[in-house]
Amino acid sequence: GGERFVQHVLARAFLELHEPLTSAPVHNPPLNFGIMKSVALVLAATTVASTSAASCFPNATHGCLNGYPYDYDTQFPCGSMDEEGNQPIFSWATSGCCAQGLSFDSSDSYCCFDGVHTYSEGECISWDSKSFNTNCYCDGAKEGYGEHLVMPTGRKPVSDDIPDTIDTSAVNEDPCDTADETNGCLNGWPYNFKEQYPCSHYINRYDTMGCCSDTPYNLDEDSCCKEGDNYVVHSADAHACDCSKYGCQ
Protein backbone atom coordinates (compact mmCIF):
# COMPACT_ATOMS: atom_id res chain seq x y z
CA GLY A 1 0.00 0.00 0.00
CA GLY A 2 1.03 3.63 0.48
CA GLU A 3 3.39 2.83 3.35
CA ARG A 4 5.42 0.35 1.28
CA PHE A 5 5.54 2.82 -1.62
CA VAL A 6 6.98 5.60 0.54
CA GLN A 7 9.55 3.22 2.02
CA HIS A 8 10.58 2.17 -1.49
CA VAL A 9 10.96 5.80 -2.60
CA LEU A 10 13.09 6.64 0.44
CA ALA A 11 15.34 3.66 -0.22
CA ARG A 12 15.74 4.82 -3.81
CA ALA A 13 16.74 8.28 -2.55
CA PHE A 14 19.40 6.65 -0.35
CA LEU A 15 20.76 4.64 -3.26
CA GLU A 16 20.95 7.73 -5.46
CA LEU A 17 23.06 9.35 -2.75
CA HIS A 18 25.63 6.63 -3.40
CA GLU A 19 25.75 6.94 -7.19
CA PRO A 20 29.32 7.21 -8.51
CA LEU A 21 30.75 10.65 -9.09
CA THR A 22 31.35 11.60 -12.69
CA SER A 23 33.97 14.14 -11.62
CA ALA A 24 36.78 14.24 -9.05
CA PRO A 25 35.86 13.73 -5.36
CA VAL A 26 34.57 16.88 -3.76
CA HIS A 27 36.94 16.73 -0.76
CA ASN A 28 40.44 17.65 -1.91
CA PRO A 29 42.52 19.09 0.97
CA PRO A 30 46.03 20.36 0.22
CA LEU A 31 47.61 17.35 1.92
CA ASN A 32 49.08 14.29 0.29
CA PHE A 33 49.00 11.36 2.68
CA GLY A 34 48.12 7.79 1.92
CA ILE A 35 45.30 5.65 0.71
CA MET A 36 43.37 5.07 3.89
CA LYS A 37 42.60 1.51 4.87
CA SER A 38 40.89 2.39 8.14
CA VAL A 39 37.73 0.49 8.84
CA ALA A 40 34.44 2.33 8.30
CA LEU A 41 31.97 0.26 10.28
CA VAL A 42 28.48 1.25 9.22
CA LEU A 43 26.27 -0.45 11.79
CA ALA A 44 22.59 -1.29 11.75
CA ALA A 45 20.54 1.46 13.40
CA THR A 46 19.14 0.87 16.85
CA THR A 47 15.71 2.02 15.72
CA VAL A 48 14.44 -0.12 12.87
CA ALA A 49 11.47 1.41 11.08
CA SER A 50 10.60 3.01 7.79
CA THR A 51 9.82 6.72 7.60
CA SER A 52 6.34 6.09 6.22
CA ALA A 53 3.33 7.29 8.23
CA ALA A 54 5.57 8.59 11.04
CA SER A 55 5.20 12.03 12.64
CA CYS A 56 7.10 13.58 15.51
CA PHE A 57 8.03 16.94 17.04
CA PRO A 58 10.98 17.33 19.48
CA ASN A 59 10.55 18.23 23.14
CA ALA A 60 12.80 18.68 26.20
CA THR A 61 13.77 15.01 26.41
CA HIS A 62 13.33 13.58 22.93
CA GLY A 63 14.54 14.52 19.48
CA CYS A 64 12.89 13.47 16.21
CA LEU A 65 14.49 11.98 13.11
CA ASN A 66 12.26 11.47 10.06
CA GLY A 67 9.18 11.22 12.26
CA TYR A 68 10.68 8.86 14.86
CA PRO A 69 11.59 9.94 18.41
CA TYR A 70 14.95 9.30 20.07
CA ASP A 71 16.13 9.95 23.61
CA TYR A 72 18.62 12.83 23.87
CA ASP A 73 20.42 11.25 26.84
CA THR A 74 20.97 7.79 25.36
CA GLN A 75 20.67 8.04 21.57
CA PHE A 76 21.88 10.14 18.64
CA PRO A 77 21.49 10.32 14.83
CA CYS A 78 24.49 9.73 12.57
CA GLY A 79 24.63 9.57 8.78
CA SER A 80 22.13 8.14 6.30
CA MET A 81 19.43 5.51 6.35
CA ASP A 82 20.39 2.09 5.10
CA GLU A 83 18.93 0.57 1.94
CA GLU A 84 15.91 -0.79 3.82
CA GLY A 85 15.05 2.66 5.15
CA ASN A 86 16.13 1.91 8.74
CA GLN A 87 16.73 5.06 10.74
CA PRO A 88 20.38 5.96 11.58
CA ILE A 89 19.70 6.29 15.31
CA PHE A 90 22.42 4.88 17.56
CA SER A 91 23.20 4.39 21.24
CA TRP A 92 25.77 6.64 22.94
CA ALA A 93 26.76 3.65 25.09
CA THR A 94 27.85 1.45 22.18
CA SER A 95 28.42 3.62 19.08
CA GLY A 96 30.18 6.71 17.76
CA CYS A 97 30.02 8.98 14.71
CA CYS A 98 32.97 9.95 12.52
CA ALA A 99 33.88 11.80 9.31
CA GLN A 100 30.87 12.07 6.99
CA GLY A 101 28.37 10.24 9.15
CA LEU A 102 30.26 6.94 9.58
CA SER A 103 28.92 5.08 12.59
CA PHE A 104 31.16 2.64 14.44
CA ASP A 105 31.24 0.23 17.36
CA SER A 106 32.94 2.20 20.15
CA SER A 107 33.98 -0.98 22.00
CA ASP A 108 36.63 -1.79 19.38
CA SER A 109 36.93 1.32 17.19
CA TYR A 110 37.42 5.07 17.36
CA CYS A 111 37.61 8.19 15.20
CA CYS A 112 41.01 9.76 14.53
CA PHE A 113 41.92 12.25 11.78
CA ASP A 114 41.37 10.20 8.64
CA GLY A 115 38.38 8.12 9.68
CA VAL A 116 37.54 5.10 11.80
CA HIS A 117 40.36 2.95 13.21
CA THR A 118 40.32 -0.12 15.43
CA TYR A 119 42.09 -0.33 18.78
CA SER A 120 43.99 -3.32 17.44
CA GLU A 121 45.59 -1.07 14.78
CA GLY A 122 47.06 1.49 17.16
CA GLU A 123 46.33 4.69 19.05
CA CYS A 124 45.38 8.26 18.18
CA ILE A 125 48.29 10.58 19.00
CA SER A 126 49.40 14.12 18.20
CA TRP A 127 50.89 14.56 14.73
CA ASP A 128 53.77 16.81 13.76
CA SER A 129 55.45 16.79 10.35
CA LYS A 130 58.93 16.95 11.91
CA SER A 131 58.59 14.46 14.76
CA PHE A 132 56.03 11.85 13.67
CA ASN A 133 57.72 8.63 12.54
CA THR A 134 56.16 7.95 9.13
CA ASN A 135 56.91 4.24 9.46
CA CYS A 136 54.41 4.09 12.30
CA TYR A 137 51.17 4.96 10.51
CA CYS A 138 48.43 2.44 11.28
CA ASP A 139 47.54 2.37 7.58
CA GLY A 140 51.09 1.83 6.33
CA ALA A 141 52.61 4.11 3.69
CA LYS A 142 50.37 7.09 2.92
CA GLU A 143 50.40 8.15 -0.70
CA GLY A 144 47.00 9.82 -1.14
CA TYR A 145 44.33 11.48 0.92
CA GLY A 146 40.59 11.69 1.18
CA GLU A 147 39.27 8.28 0.14
CA HIS A 148 38.06 7.61 3.67
CA LEU A 149 35.81 10.65 3.44
CA VAL A 150 33.95 9.56 0.32
CA MET A 151 31.01 7.16 0.47
CA PRO A 152 32.02 3.72 -0.82
CA THR A 153 30.49 4.25 -4.27
CA GLY A 154 30.81 8.03 -4.42
CA ARG A 155 28.27 10.81 -4.11
CA LYS A 156 27.02 13.84 -5.99
CA PRO A 157 28.37 17.38 -5.43
CA VAL A 158 26.45 19.63 -3.03
CA SER A 159 24.58 22.76 -4.08
CA ASP A 160 26.15 26.11 -3.22
CA ASP A 161 23.09 27.28 -1.28
CA ILE A 162 23.27 24.42 1.25
CA PRO A 163 24.66 25.75 4.58
CA ASP A 164 27.69 24.07 6.14
CA THR A 165 25.81 23.26 9.33
CA ILE A 166 22.33 23.70 10.81
CA ASP A 167 21.99 23.58 14.59
CA THR A 168 18.61 21.93 15.12
CA SER A 169 18.54 22.88 18.80
CA ALA A 170 17.28 26.24 17.51
CA VAL A 171 13.54 26.46 16.92
CA ASN A 172 12.34 26.28 13.33
CA GLU A 173 9.32 28.56 12.91
CA ASP A 174 7.99 26.34 10.12
CA PRO A 175 8.96 22.86 11.33
CA CYS A 176 8.70 19.56 9.50
CA ASP A 177 7.45 16.50 11.34
CA THR A 178 8.44 13.67 8.99
CA ALA A 179 10.42 12.80 5.86
CA ASP A 180 9.43 12.53 2.22
CA GLU A 181 11.12 11.14 -0.88
CA THR A 182 13.53 14.12 -1.08
CA ASN A 183 14.03 15.50 2.40
CA GLY A 184 14.69 14.09 5.82
CA CYS A 185 13.61 15.87 8.99
CA LEU A 186 15.75 16.34 12.11
CA ASN A 187 14.15 18.09 15.08
CA GLY A 188 11.82 20.10 12.88
CA TRP A 189 14.48 21.05 10.29
CA PRO A 190 14.36 19.54 6.77
CA TYR A 191 17.53 18.33 5.06
CA ASN A 192 18.25 16.94 1.60
CA PHE A 193 19.09 13.22 1.68
CA LYS A 194 21.57 13.59 -1.18
CA GLU A 195 23.44 16.63 0.14
CA GLN A 196 23.21 16.59 3.93
CA TYR A 197 23.34 14.19 6.87
CA PRO A 198 22.60 14.20 10.63
CA CYS A 199 25.43 14.60 13.16
CA SER A 200 23.83 14.39 16.60
CA HIS A 201 21.58 17.50 16.69
CA TYR A 202 23.33 19.10 13.71
CA ILE A 203 22.71 18.79 9.97
CA ASN A 204 25.97 18.85 7.95
CA ARG A 205 26.90 19.25 4.31
CA TYR A 206 28.49 16.09 2.92
CA ASP A 207 31.32 17.82 1.05
CA THR A 208 32.65 20.28 3.64
CA MET A 209 31.71 19.10 7.13
CA GLY A 210 32.64 16.10 9.24
CA CYS A 211 31.13 14.79 12.47
CA CYS A 212 33.43 14.41 15.49
CA SER A 213 31.25 12.36 17.82
CA ASP A 214 28.60 15.08 18.26
CA THR A 215 30.43 18.15 16.92
CA PRO A 216 30.69 19.39 13.31
CA TYR A 217 34.13 20.30 11.97
CA ASN A 218 35.52 21.53 8.66
CA LEU A 219 37.10 18.64 6.76
CA ASP A 220 39.68 20.85 5.04
CA GLU A 221 40.68 23.02 7.99
CA ASP A 222 40.11 21.11 11.25
CA SER A 223 40.84 17.71 12.79
CA CYS A 224 38.85 15.27 14.92
CA CYS A 225 41.08 13.58 17.52
CA LYS A 226 40.42 11.05 20.27
CA GLU A 227 42.14 12.27 23.42
CA GLY A 228 41.66 9.96 26.37
CA ASP A 229 37.96 9.21 26.66
CA ASN A 230 36.94 12.35 24.78
CA TYR A 231 36.82 13.63 21.21
CA VAL A 232 38.34 17.04 20.50
CA VAL A 233 38.01 19.22 17.40
CA HIS A 234 41.26 21.07 16.66
CA SER A 235 40.25 24.17 14.75
CA ALA A 236 42.56 25.57 12.05
CA ASP A 237 44.76 22.45 12.22
CA ALA A 238 44.03 20.09 9.34
CA HIS A 239 46.34 17.35 10.64
CA ALA A 240 46.49 17.59 14.42
CA CYS A 241 46.57 13.83 15.08
CA ASP A 242 46.89 10.45 13.42
CA CYS A 243 46.74 6.75 14.18
CA SER A 244 50.13 5.31 15.18
CA LYS A 245 51.10 1.72 15.85
CA TYR A 246 51.59 1.02 19.54
CA GLY A 247 55.10 1.67 20.85
CA CYS A 248 56.38 2.68 17.43
CA GLN A 249 57.13 6.35 17.96
Secondary structure, DSSP 8 states (H G I E B T S, - for coil): -HHHHHHHHHHHHHHHHT---SSS-S---S---------------SS---STT------SSEEEETTEEEETTTEEEBS---TT----EEETTTEEEETTTEEEETTTEEE-SSSEEETTT-EEEE--TTTS-GGGBTTSS-----GGGS-TT------TTS-SEEETTS--SS---S--SSEEEETTEEEETTTEEEETTEEEETTTEEEETTEEEETTT-EEEEETTEEEEETT-TTSEEEE-TT--
